[in-house]
Amino acid sequence: MSIAAVLVEDSQTIRDNLIPALAELADVEVIAVAETASEAMTILDDLRDRWQLAVVDLFLREGSGLTVLRVCQARLPHQRLVVLTNYPTPEMRRRSLALGADAIFDKSNELELFFAWCRG
């Protein structure tokens, strides 16, 4: 059974490539997409316990992925939260993990690790 995921990513190009890759390489079905922090918060709240994985970019068209992480701190035990970003600086890694992210990956050179993490 596939993992139900919410993708919080403002780049159409990345979404177009990531969604089929998640399905093929990690058995993840993206059930909703958000481009802004406020959209993400609404979707995650509306889906309540139906999502199992949220994949969050830090820099969004409007708002910040850090805000999404903060809101998800009270998520259910079966819900995992991962950051996939182009800016995995030590400070962003520290802040993401402090706000409850289960993992953080660099879009440019850690995709294989990201897909493996999603499968695990």
PDB file as gemmi writes it, atoms N, CA and C in Angstrom:
CRYST1    1.000    1.000    1.000  90.00  90.00  90.00 P 1                      
ATOM      1  N   MET A   1       0.843  -1.183   0.000  1.00  0.00           N  
ATOM      2  CA  MET A   1       0.000   0.000   0.000  1.00  0.00           C  
ATOM      3  C   MET A   1       0.885   1.242   0.000  1.00  0.00           C  
ATOM      4  N   SER A   2       0.581   2.176  -0.845  1.00  0.00           N  
ATOM      5  CA  SER A   2       1.422   3.365  -0.980  1.00  0.00           C  
ATOM      6  C   SER A   2       1.220   4.338   0.176  1.00  0.00           C  
ATOM      7  N   ILE A   3       2.226   5.177   0.356  1.00  0.00           N  
ATOM      8  CA  ILE A   3       2.227   6.200   1.398  1.00  0.00           C  
ATOM      9  C   ILE A   3       1.514   7.435   0.860  1.00  0.00           C  
ATOM     10  N   ALA A   4       0.559   7.965   1.600  1.00  0.00           N  
ATOM     11  CA  ALA A   4      -0.184   9.165   1.204  1.00  0.00           C  
ATOM     12  C   ALA A   4       0.611  10.395   1.627  1.00  0.00           C  
ATOM     13  N   ALA A   5       0.941  11.236   0.650  1.00  0.00           N  
ATOM     14  CA  ALA A   5       1.811  12.375   0.928  1.00  0.00           C  
ATOM     15  C   ALA A   5       1.220  13.698   0.471  1.00  0.00           C  
ATOM     16  N   VAL A   6       1.636  14.741   1.174  1.00  0.00           N  
ATOM     17  CA  VAL A   6       1.353  16.116   0.788  1.00  0.00           C  
ATOM     18  C   VAL A   6       2.685  16.724   0.385  1.00  0.00           C  
ATOM     19  N   LEU A   7       2.728  17.318  -0.799  1.00  0.00           N  
ATOM     20  CA  LEU A   7       3.941  17.951  -1.307  1.00  0.00           C  
ATOM     21  C   LEU A   7       3.791  19.462  -1.221  1.00  0.00           C  
ATOM     22  N   VAL A   8       4.682  20.087  -0.468  1.00  0.00           N  
ATOM     23  CA  VAL A   8       4.671  21.538  -0.305  1.00  0.00           C  
ATOM     24  C   VAL A   8       5.861  22.073  -1.085  1.00  0.00           C  
ATOM     25  N   GLU A   9       5.596  22.481  -2.319  1.00  0.00           N  
ATOM     26  CA  GLU A   9       6.646  22.867  -3.267  1.00  0.00           C  
ATOM     27  C   GLU A   9       6.069  23.863  -4.261  1.00  0.00           C  
ATOM     28  N   ASP A  10       6.731  25.010  -4.437  1.00  0.00           N  
ATOM     29  CA  ASP A  10       6.181  26.031  -5.325  1.00  0.00           C  
ATOM     30  C   ASP A  10       6.672  25.938  -6.765  1.00  0.00           C  
ATOM     31  N   SER A  11       7.656  25.119  -7.047  1.00  0.00           N  
ATOM     32  CA  SER A  11       8.175  25.001  -8.407  1.00  0.00           C  
ATOM     33  C   SER A  11       7.409  23.933  -9.187  1.00  0.00           C  
ATOM     34  N   GLN A  12       6.724  24.362 -10.238  1.00  0.00           N  
ATOM     35  CA  GLN A  12       5.973  23.429 -11.084  1.00  0.00           C  
ATOM     36  C   GLN A  12       6.903  22.380 -11.687  1.00  0.00           C  
ATOM     37  N   THR A  13       8.080  22.787 -12.129  1.00  0.00           N  
ATOM     38  CA  THR A  13       9.035  21.860 -12.735  1.00  0.00           C  
ATOM     39  C   THR A  13       9.440  20.770 -11.744  1.00  0.00           C  
ATOM     40  N   ILE A  14       9.735  21.167 -10.528  1.00  0.00           N  
ATOM     41  CA  ILE A  14      10.123  20.178  -9.515  1.00  0.00           C  
ATOM     42  C   ILE A  14       8.949  19.261  -9.209  1.00  0.00           C  
ATOM     43  N   ARG A  15       7.758  19.812  -9.074  1.00  0.00           N  
ATOM     44  CA  ARG A  15       6.581  18.970  -8.820  1.00  0.00           C  
ATOM     45  C   ARG A  15       6.378  17.971  -9.946  1.00  0.00           C  
ATOM     46  N   ASP A  16       6.486  18.453 -11.192  1.00  0.00           N  
ATOM     47  CA  ASP A  16       6.268  17.581 -12.348  1.00  0.00           C  
ATOM     48  C   ASP A  16       7.247  16.412 -12.385  1.00  0.00           C  
ATOM     49  N   ASN A  17       8.446  16.610 -11.874  1.00  0.00           N  
ATOM     50  CA  ASN A  17       9.451  15.544 -11.855  1.00  0.00           C  
ATOM     51  C   ASN A  17       9.393  14.709 -10.577  1.00  0.00           C  
ATOM     52  N   LEU A  18       9.101  15.346  -9.473  1.00  0.00           N  
ATOM     53  CA  LEU A  18       9.142  14.668  -8.186  1.00  0.00           C  
ATOM     54  C   LEU A  18       7.958  13.735  -7.965  1.00  0.00           C  
ATOM     55  N   ILE A  19       6.779  14.140  -8.388  1.00  0.00           N  
ATOM     56  CA  ILE A  19       5.583  13.324  -8.137  1.00  0.00           C  
ATOM     57  C   ILE A  19       5.694  11.938  -8.774  1.00  0.00           C  
ATOM     58  N   PRO A  20       6.036  11.827 -10.065  1.00  0.00           N  
ATOM     59  CA  PRO A  20       6.167  10.470 -10.614  1.00  0.00           C  
ATOM     60  C   PRO A  20       7.361   9.710 -10.040  1.00  0.00           C  
ATOM     61  N   ALA A  21       8.433  10.417  -9.706  1.00  0.00           N  
ATOM     62  CA  ALA A  21       9.593   9.750  -9.111  1.00  0.00           C  
ATOM     63  C   ALA A  21       9.252   9.179  -7.740  1.00  0.00           C  
ATOM     64  N   LEU A  22       8.498   9.920  -6.942  1.00  0.00           N  
ATOM     65  CA  LEU A  22       8.071   9.413  -5.638  1.00  0.00           C  
ATOM     66  C   LEU A  22       7.223   8.156  -5.797  1.00  0.00           C  
ATOM     67  N   ALA A  23       6.330   8.165  -6.755  1.00  0.00           N  
ATOM     68  CA  ALA A  23       5.472   7.001  -6.990  1.00  0.00           C  
ATOM     69  C   ALA A  23       6.303   5.793  -7.409  1.00  0.00           C  
ATOM     70  N   GLU A  24       7.209   6.000  -8.326  1.00  0.00           N  
ATOM     71  CA  GLU A  24       7.991   4.896  -8.883  1.00  0.00           C  
ATOM     72  C   GLU A  24       9.078   4.395  -7.937  1.00  0.00           C  
ATOM     73  N   LEU A  25       9.783   5.313  -7.301  1.00  0.00           N  
ATOM     74  CA  LEU A  25      10.962   4.929  -6.520  1.00  0.00           C  
ATOM     75  C   LEU A  25      10.709   4.717  -5.035  1.00  0.00           C  
ATOM     76  N   ALA A  26       9.584   5.236  -4.529  1.00  0.00           N  
ATOM     77  CA  ALA A  26       9.356   5.147  -3.084  1.00  0.00           C  
ATOM     78  C   ALA A  26       7.942   4.711  -2.714  1.00  0.00           C  
ATOM     79  N   ASP A  27       7.116   4.367  -3.710  1.00  0.00           N  
ATOM     80  CA  ASP A  27       5.728   3.968  -3.455  1.00  0.00           C  
ATOM     81  C   ASP A  27       4.978   5.023  -2.637  1.00  0.00           C  
ATOM     82  N   VAL A  28       5.166   6.290  -3.032  1.00  0.00           N  
ATOM     83  CA  VAL A  28       4.513   7.424  -2.386  1.00  0.00           C  
ATOM     84  C   VAL A  28       3.512   8.029  -3.355  1.00  0.00           C  
ATOM     85  N   GLU A  29       2.261   8.159  -2.914  1.00  0.00           N  
ATOM     86  CA  GLU A  29       1.231   8.796  -3.726  1.00  0.00           C  
ATOM     87  C   GLU A  29       0.984  10.205  -3.195  1.00  0.00           C  
ATOM     88  N   VAL A  30       1.246  11.190  -4.028  1.00  0.00           N  
ATOM     89  CA  VAL A  30       0.996  12.574  -3.632  1.00  0.00           C  
ATOM     90  C   VAL A  30      -0.501  12.827  -3.757  1.00  0.00           C  
ATOM     91  N   ILE A  31      -1.151  13.058  -2.613  1.00  0.00           N  
ATOM     92  CA  ILE A  31      -2.605  13.240  -2.594  1.00  0.00           C  
ATOM     93  C   ILE A  31      -3.000  14.710  -2.585  1.00  0.00           C  
ATOM     94  N   ALA A  32      -2.022  15.597  -2.344  1.00  0.00           N  
ATOM     95  CA  ALA A  32      -2.299  17.034  -2.359  1.00  0.00           C  
ATOM     96  C   ALA A  32      -0.994  17.793  -2.542  1.00  0.00           C  
ATOM     97  N   VAL A  33      -1.124  18.973  -3.133  1.00  0.00           N  
ATOM     98  CA  VAL A  33       0.029  19.843  -3.387  1.00  0.00           C  
ATOM     99  C   VAL A  33      -0.306  21.241  -2.899  1.00  0.00           C  
ATOM    100  N   ALA A  34       0.697  21.886  -2.294  1.00  0.00           N  
ATOM    101  CA  ALA A  34       0.546  23.278  -1.860  1.00  0.00           C  
ATOM    102  C   ALA A  34       1.758  24.065  -2.341  1.00  0.00           C  
ATOM    103  N   GLU A  35       1.524  25.315  -2.734  1.00  0.00           N  
ATOM    104  CA  GLU A  35       2.598  26.190  -3.200  1.00  0.00           C  
ATOM    105  C   GLU A  35       2.991  27.237  -2.167  1.00  0.00           C  
ATOM    106  N   THR A  36       2.156  27.432  -1.157  1.00  0.00           N  
ATOM    107  CA  THR A  36       2.421  28.442  -0.139  1.00  0.00           C  
ATOM    108  C   THR A  36       2.268  27.818   1.246  1.00  0.00           C  
ATOM    109  N   ALA A  37       2.798  28.499   2.237  1.00  0.00           N  
ATOM    110  CA  ALA A  37       2.672  28.001   3.609  1.00  0.00           C  
ATOM    111  C   ALA A  37       1.212  27.947   4.036  1.00  0.00           C  
ATOM    112  N   SER A  38       0.432  28.969   3.704  1.00  0.00           N  
ATOM    113  CA  SER A  38      -0.972  28.974   4.125  1.00  0.00           C  
ATOM    114  C   SER A  38      -1.761  27.859   3.445  1.00  0.00           C  
ATOM    115  N   GLU A  39      -1.507  27.607   2.160  1.00  0.00           N  
ATOM    116  CA  GLU A  39      -2.167  26.486   1.473  1.00  0.00           C  
ATOM    117  C   GLU A  39      -1.796  25.164   2.146  1.00  0.00           C  
ATOM    118  N   ALA A  40      -0.536  25.020   2.478  1.00  0.00           N  
ATOM    119  CA  ALA A  40      -0.073  23.784   3.113  1.00  0.00           C  
ATOM    120  C   ALA A  40      -0.773  23.559   4.444  1.00  0.00           C  
ATOM    121  N   MET A  41      -0.853  24.602   5.246  1.00  0.00           N  
ATOM    122  CA  MET A  41      -1.485  24.465   6.554  1.00  0.00           C  
ATOM    123  C   MET A  41      -2.953  24.097   6.424  1.00  0.00           C  
ATOM    124  N   THR A  42      -3.651  24.690   5.457  1.00  0.00           N  
ATOM    125  CA  THR A  42      -5.059  24.374   5.225  1.00  0.00           C  
ATOM    126  C   THR A  42      -5.222  22.926   4.774  1.00  0.00           C  
ATOM    127  N   ILE A  43      -4.399  22.506   3.821  1.00  0.00           N  
ATOM    128  CA  ILE A  43      -4.489  21.137   3.297  1.00  0.00           C  
ATOM    129  C   ILE A  43      -4.184  20.115   4.384  1.00  0.00           C  
ATOM    130  N   LEU A  44      -3.103  20.326   5.130  1.00  0.00           N  
ATOM    131  CA  LEU A  44      -2.729  19.376   6.180  1.00  0.00           C  
ATOM    132  C   LEU A  44      -3.815  19.282   7.247  1.00  0.00           C  
ATOM    133  N   ASP A  45      -4.425  20.402   7.563  1.00  0.00           N  
ATOM    134  CA  ASP A  45      -5.513  20.407   8.540  1.00  0.00           C  
ATOM    135  C   ASP A  45      -6.748  19.701   7.980  1.00  0.00           C  
ATOM    136  N   ASP A  46      -7.099  19.987   6.725  1.00  0.00           N  
ATOM    137  CA  ASP A  46      -8.272  19.361   6.109  1.00  0.00           C  
ATOM    138  C   ASP A  46      -8.116  17.843   5.996  1.00  0.00           C  
ATOM    139  N   LEU A  47      -6.905  17.392   5.693  1.00  0.00           N  
ATOM    140  CA  LEU A  47      -6.664  15.955   5.530  1.00  0.00           C  
ATOM    141  C   LEU A  47      -6.513  15.234   6.868  1.00  0.00           C  
ATOM    142  N   ARG A  48      -6.323  15.975   7.910  1.00  0.00           N  
ATOM    143  CA  ARG A  48      -6.177  15.466   9.279  1.00  0.00           C  
ATOM    144  C   ARG A  48      -5.266  14.241   9.372  1.00  0.00           C  
ATOM    145  N   ASP A  49      -5.828  13.064   9.587  1.00  0.00           N  
ATOM    146  CA  ASP A  49      -5.006  11.867   9.779  1.00  0.00           C  
ATOM    147  C   ASP A  49      -4.790  11.071   8.495  1.00  0.00           C  
ATOM    148  N   ARG A  50      -5.261  11.574   7.356  1.00  0.00           N  
ATOM    149  CA  ARG A  50      -5.138  10.826   6.099  1.00  0.00           C  
ATOM    150  C   ARG A  50      -3.768  10.918   5.465  1.00  0.00           C  
ATOM    151  N   TRP A  51      -2.994  11.960   5.803  1.00  0.00           N  
ATOM    152  CA  TRP A  51      -1.651  12.033   5.233  1.00  0.00           C  
ATOM    153  C   TRP A  51      -0.669  11.314   6.148  1.00  0.00           C  
ATOM    154  N   GLN A  52       0.330  10.679   5.509  1.00  0.00           N  
ATOM    155  CA  GLN A  52       1.357   9.955   6.250  1.00  0.00           C  
ATOM    156  C   GLN A  52       2.717  10.633   6.132  1.00  0.00           C  
ATOM    157  N   LEU A  53       2.880  11.406   5.077  1.00  0.00           N  
ATOM    158  CA  LEU A  53       4.163  12.043   4.807  1.00  0.00           C  
ATOM    159  C   LEU A  53       3.914  13.436   4.255  1.00  0.00           C  
ATOM    160  N   ALA A  54       4.640  14.410   4.791  1.00  0.00           N  
ATOM    161  CA  ALA A  54       4.633  15.754   4.216  1.00  0.00           C  
ATOM    162  C   ALA A  54       6.058  16.058   3.777  1.00  0.00           C  
ATOM    163  N   VAL A  55       6.202  16.423   2.504  1.00  0.00           N  
ATOM    164  CA  VAL A  55       7.494  16.798   1.936  1.00  0.00           C  
ATOM    165  C   VAL A  55       7.447  18.305   1.760  1.00  0.00           C  
ATOM    166  N   VAL A  56       8.325  19.021   2.469  1.00  0.00           N  
ATOM    167  CA  VAL A  56       8.226  20.476   2.559  1.00  0.00           C  
ATOM    168  C   VAL A  56       9.498  21.149   2.064  1.00  0.00           C  
ATOM    169  N   ASP A  57       9.331  22.083   1.130  1.00  0.00           N  
ATOM    170  CA  ASP A  57      10.428  22.960   0.713  1.00  0.00           C  
ATOM    171  C   ASP A  57      10.464  24.125   1.702  1.00  0.00           C  
ATOM    172  N   LEU A  58      11.637  24.683   1.935  1.00  0.00           N  
ATOM    173  CA  LEU A  58      11.752  25.778   2.900  1.00  0.00           C  
ATOM    174  C   LEU A  58      11.360  27.125   2.330  1.00  0.00           C  
ATOM    175  N   PHE A  59      11.707  27.373   1.071  1.00  0.00           N  
ATOM    176  CA  PHE A  59      11.423  28.671   0.456  1.00  0.00           C  
ATOM    177  C   PHE A  59      10.274  28.504  -0.526  1.00  0.00           C  
ATOM    178  N   LEU A  60       9.136  29.089  -0.173  1.00  0.00           N  
ATOM    179  CA  LEU A  60       7.920  28.946  -0.956  1.00  0.00           C  
ATOM    180  C   LEU A  60       7.540  30.255  -1.628  1.00  0.00           C  
ATOM    181  N   ARG A  61       6.583  30.165  -2.541  1.00  0.00           N  
ATOM    182  CA  ARG A  61       6.114  31.357  -3.248  1.00  0.00           C  
ATOM    183  C   ARG A  61       5.627  32.409  -2.257  1.00  0.00           C  
ATOM    184  N   GLU A  62       5.026  31.940  -1.186  1.00  0.00           N  
ATOM    185  CA  GLU A  62       4.542  32.838  -0.132  1.00  0.00           C  
ATOM    186  C   GLU A  62       4.684  32.103   1.192  1.00  0.00           C  
ATOM    187  N   GLY A  63       5.351  32.720   2.127  1.00  0.00           N  
ATOM    188  CA  GLY A  63       5.565  32.089   3.414  1.00  0.00           C  
ATOM    189  C   GLY A  63       6.781  31.193   3.409  1.00  0.00           C  
ATOM    190  N   SER A  64       6.962  30.479   4.490  1.00  0.00           N  
ATOM    191  CA  SER A  64       8.145  29.656   4.685  1.00  0.00           C  
ATOM    192  C   SER A  64       7.777  28.237   5.082  1.00  0.00           C  
ATOM    193  N   GLY A  65       8.573  27.311   4.622  1.00  0.00           N  
ATOM    194  CA  GLY A  65       8.399  25.937   5.053  1.00  0.00           C  
ATOM    195  C   GLY A  65       8.604  25.785   6.550  1.00  0.00           C  
ATOM    196  N   LEU A  66       9.375  26.673   7.150  1.00  0.00           N  
ATOM    197  CA  LEU A  66       9.572  26.621   8.600  1.00  0.00           C  
ATOM    198  C   LEU A  66       8.245  26.826   9.338  1.00  0.00           C  
ATOM    199  N   THR A  67       7.387  27.652   8.781  1.00  0.00           N  
ATOM    200  CA  THR A  67       6.059  27.861   9.365  1.00  0.00           C  
ATOM    201  C   THR A  67       5.250  26.569   9.302  1.00  0.00           C  
ATOM    202  N   VAL A  68       5.351  25.867   8.181  1.00  0.00           N  
ATOM    203  CA  VAL A  68       4.646  24.593   8.026  1.00  0.00           C  
ATOM    204  C   VAL A  68       5.166  23.592   9.055  1.00  0.00           C  
ATOM    205  N   LEU A  69       6.478  23.540   9.231  1.00  0.00           N  
ATOM    206  CA  LEU A  69       7.060  22.635  10.221  1.00  0.00           C  
ATOM    207  C   LEU A  69       6.530  22.948  11.618  1.00  0.00           C  
ATOM    208  N   ARG A  70       6.483  24.220  11.927  1.00  0.00           N  
ATOM    209  CA  ARG A  70       6.016  24.646  13.256  1.00  0.00           C  
ATOM    210  C   ARG A  70       4.582  24.165  13.507  1.00  0.00           C  
ATOM    211  N   VAL A  71       3.722  24.318  12.509  1.00  0.00           N  
ATOM    212  CA  VAL A  71       2.322  23.914  12.642  1.00  0.00           C  
ATOM    213  C   VAL A  71       2.195  22.390  12.771  1.00  0.00           C  
ATOM    214  N   CYS A  72       3.101  21.666  12.151  1.00  0.00           N  
ATOM    215  CA  CYS A  72       3.028  20.197  12.158  1.00  0.00           C  
ATOM    216  C   CYS A  72       3.640  19.561  13.401  1.00  0.00           C  
ATOM    217  N   GLN A  73       4.118  20.351  14.329  1.00  0.00           N  
ATOM    218  CA  GLN A  73       4.732  19.778  15.521  1.00  0.00           C  
ATOM    219  C   GLN A  73       3.755  18.898  16.299  1.00  0.00           C  
ATOM    220  N   ALA A  74       2.482  19.151  16.184  1.00  0.00           N  
ATOM    221  CA  ALA A  74       1.469  18.372  16.912  1.00  0.00           C  
ATOM    222  C   ALA A  74       0.877  17.265  16.043  1.00  0.00           C  
ATOM    223  N   ARG A  75       1.599  16.849  15.020  1.00  0.00           N  
ATOM    224  CA  ARG A  75       1.076  15.816  14.123  1.00  0.00           C  
ATOM    225  C   ARG A  75       0.945  14.475  14.854  1.00  0.00           C  
ATOM    226  N   LEU A  76       0.230  13.559  14.213  1.00  0.00           N  
ATOM    227  CA  LEU A  76      -0.004  12.232  14.779  1.00  0.00           C  
ATOM    228  C   LEU A  76       1.252  11.374  14.661  1.00  0.00           C  
ATOM    229  N   PRO A  77       1.372  10.342  15.484  1.00  0.00           N  
ATOM    230  CA  PRO A  77       2.590   9.520  15.480  1.00  0.00           C  
ATOM    231  C   PRO A  77       2.913   8.859  14.140  1.00  0.00           C  
ATOM    232  N   HIS A  78       1.901   8.556  13.320  1.00  0.00           N  
ATOM    233  CA  HIS A  78       2.157   7.896  12.036  1.00  0.00           C  
ATOM    234  C   HIS A  78       2.545   8.892  10.926  1.00  0.00           C  
ATOM    235  N   GLN A  79       2.551  10.168  11.209  1.00  0.00           N  
ATOM    236  CA  GLN A  79       2.829  11.180  10.194  1.00  0.00           C  
ATOM    237  C   GLN A  79       4.285  11.621  10.269  1.00  0.00           C  
ATOM    238  N   ARG A  80       4.964  11.509   9.127  1.00  0.00           N  
ATOM    239  CA  ARG A  80       6.368  11.895   9.042  1.00  0.00           C  
ATOM    240  C   ARG A  80       6.481  13.197   8.255  1.00  0.00           C  
ATOM    241  N   LEU A  81       7.510  13.942   8.586  1.00  0.00           N  
ATOM    242  CA  LEU A  81       7.719  15.269   8.015  1.00  0.00           C  
ATOM    243  C   LEU A  81       9.160  15.363   7.542  1.00  0.00           C  
ATOM    244  N   VAL A  82       9.347  15.655   6.251  1.00  0.00           N  
ATOM    245  CA  VAL A  82      10.693  15.738   5.700  1.00  0.00           C  
ATOM    246  C   VAL A  82      10.849  17.040   4.924  1.00  0.00           C  
ATOM    247  N   VAL A  83      12.022  17.631   5.036  1.00  0.00           N  
ATOM    248  CA  VAL A  83      12.345  18.846   4.288  1.00  0.00           C  
ATOM    249  C   VAL A  83      13.191  18.457   3.090  1.00  0.00           C  
ATOM    250  N   LEU A  84      12.803  18.954   1.913  1.00  0.00           N  
ATOM    251  CA  LEU A  84      13.561  18.763   0.677  1.00  0.00           C  
ATOM    252  C   LEU A  84      13.816  20.154   0.117  1.00  0.00           C  
ATOM    253  N   THR A  85      15.076  20.587   0.168  1.00  0.00           N  
ATOM    254  CA  THR A  85      15.396  21.978  -0.125  1.00  0.00           C  
ATOM    255  C   THR A  85      16.674  22.119  -0.941  1.00  0.00           C  
ATOM    256  N   ASN A  86      16.826  23.255  -1.571  1.00  0.00           N  
ATOM    257  CA  ASN A  86      18.080  23.604  -2.244  1.00  0.00           C  
ATOM    258  C   ASN A  86      19.031  24.322  -1.289  1.00  0.00           C  
ATOM    259  N   TYR A  87      18.589  24.577  -0.071  1.00  0.00           N  
ATOM    260  CA  TYR A  87      19.373  25.362   0.890  1.00  0.00           C  
ATOM    261  C   TYR A  87      19.553  24.614   2.215  1.00  0.00           C  
ATOM    262  N   PRO A  88      20.229  23.457   2.167  1.00  0.00           N  
ATOM    263  CA  PRO A  88      20.381  22.670   3.390  1.00  0.00           C  
ATOM    264  C   PRO A  88      21.600  23.113   4.220  1.00  0.00           C  
ATOM    265  N   THR A  89      21.678  24.387   4.488  1.00  0.00           N  
ATOM    266  CA  THR A  89      22.799  24.902   5.266  1.00  0.00           C  
ATOM    267  C   THR A  89      22.759  24.292   6.668  1.00  0.00           C  
ATOM    268  N   PRO A  90      23.864  24.313   7.369  1.00  0.00           N  
ATOM    269  CA  PRO A  90      23.844  23.799   8.741  1.00  0.00           C  
ATOM    270  C   PRO A  90      22.776  24.484   9.599  1.00  0.00           C  
ATOM    271  N   GLU A  91      22.590  25.785   9.421  1.00  0.00           N  
ATOM    272  CA  GLU A  91      21.581  26.508  10.195  1.00  0.00           C  
ATOM    273  C   GLU A  91      20.167  26.047   9.837  1.00  0.00           C  
ATOM    274  N   MET A  92      19.890  25.865   8.539  1.00  0.00           N  
ATOM    275  CA  MET A  92      18.559  25.399   8.124  1.00  0.00           C  
ATOM    276  C   MET A  92      18.311  23.966   8.582  1.00  0.00           C  
ATOM    277  N   ARG A  93      19.348  23.139   8.547  1.00  0.00           N  
ATOM    278  CA  ARG A  93      19.208  21.772   9.064  1.00  0.00           C  
ATOM    279  C   ARG A  93      18.854  21.819  10.557  1.00  0.00           C  
ATOM    280  N   ARG A  94      19.585  22.633  11.308  1.00  0.00           N  
ATOM    281  CA  ARG A  94      19.354  22.750  12.749  1.00  0.00           C  
ATOM    282  C   ARG A  94      17.937  23.238  13.039  1.00  0.00           C  
ATOM    283  N   ARG A  95      17.525  24.303  12.340  1.00  0.00           N  
ATOM    284  CA  ARG A  95      16.197  24.871  12.569  1.00  0.00           C  
ATOM    285  C   ARG A  95      15.089  23.897  12.180  1.00  0.00           C  
ATOM    286  N   SER A  96      15.254  23.215  11.056  1.00  0.00           N  
ATOM    287  CA  SER A  96      14.239  22.259  10.599  1.00  0.00           C  
ATOM    288  C   SER A  96      14.064  21.126  11.598  1.00  0.00           C  
ATOM    289  N   LEU A  97      15.160  20.569  12.057  1.00  0.00           N  
ATOM    290  CA  LEU A  97      15.095  19.475  13.018  1.00  0.00           C  
ATOM    291  C   LEU A  97      14.531  19.956  14.353  1.00  0.00           C  
ATOM    292  N   ALA A  98      14.890  21.171  14.754  1.00  0.00           N  
ATOM    293  CA  ALA A  98      14.371  21.735  16.003  1.00  0.00           C  
ATOM    294  C   ALA A  98      12.854  21.942  15.928  1.00  0.00           C  
ATOM    295  N   LEU A  99      12.341  22.196  14.732  1.00  0.00           N  
ATOM    296  CA  LEU A  99      10.901  22.400  14.552  1.00  0.00           C  
ATOM    297  C   LEU A  99      10.153  21.098  14.284  1.00  0.00           C  
ATOM    298  N   GLY A 100      10.850  19.975  14.361  1.00  0.00           N  
ATOM    299  CA  GLY A 100      10.172  18.692  14.275  1.00  0.00           C  
ATOM    300  C   GLY A 100      10.333  17.912  12.995  1.00  0.00           C  
ATOM    301  N   ALA A 101      11.131  18.390  12.043  1.00  0.00           N  
ATOM    302  CA  ALA A 101      11.355  17.608  10.826  1.00  0.00           C  
ATOM    303  C   ALA A 101      12.029  16.290  11.202  1.00  0.00           C  
ATOM    304  N   ASP A 102      11.609  15.216  10.553  1.00  0.00           N  
ATOM    305  CA  ASP A 102      12.224  13.913  10.785  1.00  0.00           C  
ATOM    306  C   ASP A 102      13.537  13.793  10.024  1.00  0.00           C  
ATOM    307  N   ALA A 103      13.655  14.538   8.918  1.00  0.00           N  
ATOM    308  CA  ALA A 103      14.876  14.509   8.108  1.00  0.00           C  
ATOM    309  C   ALA A 103      14.890  15.738   7.206  1.00  0.00           C  
ATOM    310  N   ILE A 104      16.080  16.048   6.680  1.00  0.00           N  
ATOM    311  CA  ILE A 104      16.222  17.139   5.713  1.00  0.00           C  
ATOM    312  C   ILE A 104      17.208  16.686   4.645  1.00  0.00           C  
ATOM    313  N   PHE A 105      16.839  16.934   3.378  1.00  0.00           N  
ATOM    314  CA  PHE A 105      17.651  16.500   2.253  1.00  0.00           C  
ATOM    315  C   PHE A 105      17.847  17.641   1.257  1.00  0.00           C  
ATOM    316  N   ASP A 106      18.985  17.601   0.589  1.00  0.00           N  
ATOM    317  CA  ASP A 106      19.339  18.564  -0.449  1.00  0.00           C  
ATOM    318  C   ASP A 106      18.767  18.072  -1.780  1.00  0.00           C  
ATOM    319  N   LYS A 107      17.955  18.912  -2.427  1.00  0.00           N  
ATOM    320  CA  LYS A 107      17.358  18.550  -3.717  1.00  0.00           C  
ATOM    321  C   LYS A 107      18.410  18.264  -4.782  1.00  0.00           C  
ATOM    322  N   SER A 108      19.538  18.957  -4.708  1.00  0.00           N  
ATOM    323  CA  SER A 108      20.512  18.862  -5.795  1.00  0.00           C  
ATOM    324  C   SER A 108      21.398  17.628  -5.719  1.00  0.00           C  
ATOM    325  N   ASN A 109      21.644  17.075  -4.527  1.00  0.00           N  
ATOM    326  CA  ASN A 109      22.554  15.936  -4.505  1.00  0.00           C  
ATOM    327  C   ASN A 109      22.214  14.847  -3.473  1.00  0.00           C  
ATOM    328  N   GLU A 110      21.018  14.891  -2.892  1.00  0.00           N  
ATOM    329  CA  GLU A 110      20.646  13.860  -1.929  1.00  0.00           C  
ATOM    330  C   GLU A 110      19.312  13.190  -2.258  1.00  0.00           C  
ATOM    331  N   LEU A 111      18.929  13.205  -3.534  1.00  0.00           N  
ATOM    332  CA  LEU A 111      17.638  12.621  -3.900  1.00  0.00           C  
ATOM    333  C   LEU A 111      17.582  11.122  -3.653  1.00  0.00           C  
ATOM    334  N   GLU A 112      18.673  10.415  -3.936  1.00  0.00           N  
ATOM    335  CA  GLU A 112      18.681   8.965  -3.697  1.00  0.00           C  
ATOM    336  C   GLU A 112      18.489   8.680  -2.215  1.00  0.00           C  
ATOM    337  N   LEU A 113      19.150   9.455  -1.367  1.00  0.00           N  
ATOM    338  CA  LEU A 113      18.983   9.305   0.078  1.00  0.00           C  
ATOM    339  C   LEU A 113      17.542   9.619   0.485  1.00  0.00           C  
ATOM    340  N   PHE A 114      16.978  10.660  -0.120  1.00  0.00           N  
ATOM    341  CA  PHE A 114      15.592  11.044   0.149  1.00  0.00           C  
ATOM    342  C   PHE A 114      14.624   9.921  -0.207  1.00  0.00           C  
ATOM    343  N   PHE A 115      14.764   9.345  -1.410  1.00  0.00           N  
ATOM    344  CA  PHE A 115      13.866   8.262  -1.822  1.00  0.00           C  
ATOM    345  C   PHE A 115      14.037   7.040  -0.907  1.00  0.00           C  
ATOM    346  N   ALA A 116      15.262   6.737  -0.542  1.00  0.00           N  
ATOM    347  CA  ALA A 116      15.513   5.607   0.374  1.00  0.00           C  
ATOM    348  C   ALA A 116      14.864   5.868   1.726  1.00  0.00           C  
ATOM    349  N   TRP A 117      14.972   7.104   2.207  1.00  0.00           N  
ATOM    350  CA  TRP A 117      14.351   7.461   3.485  1.00  0.00           C  
ATOM    351  C   TRP A 117      12.828   7.291   3.403  1.00  0.00           C  
ATOM    352  N   CYS A 118      12.241   7.720   2.292  1.00  0.00           N  
ATOM    353  CA  CYS A 118      10.788   7.588   2.114  1.00  0.00           C  
ATOM    354  C   CYS A 118      10.367   6.118   2.115  1.00  0.00           C  
ATOM    355  N   ARG A 119      11.170   5.264   1.527  1.00  0.00           N  
ATOM    356  CA  ARG A 119      10.857   3.820   1.495  1.00  0.00           C  
ATOM    357  C   ARG A 119      10.979   3.185   2.867  1.00  0.00           C  
ATOM    358  N   GLY A 120      11.872   3.742   3.699  1.00  0.00           N  
ATOM    359  CA  GLY A 120      12.192   3.119   4.998  1.00  0.00           C  
ATOM    360  C   GLY A 120      11.272   3.413   6.075  1.00  0.00           C  
TER     361      GLY A 120                                                      
END                                                                             
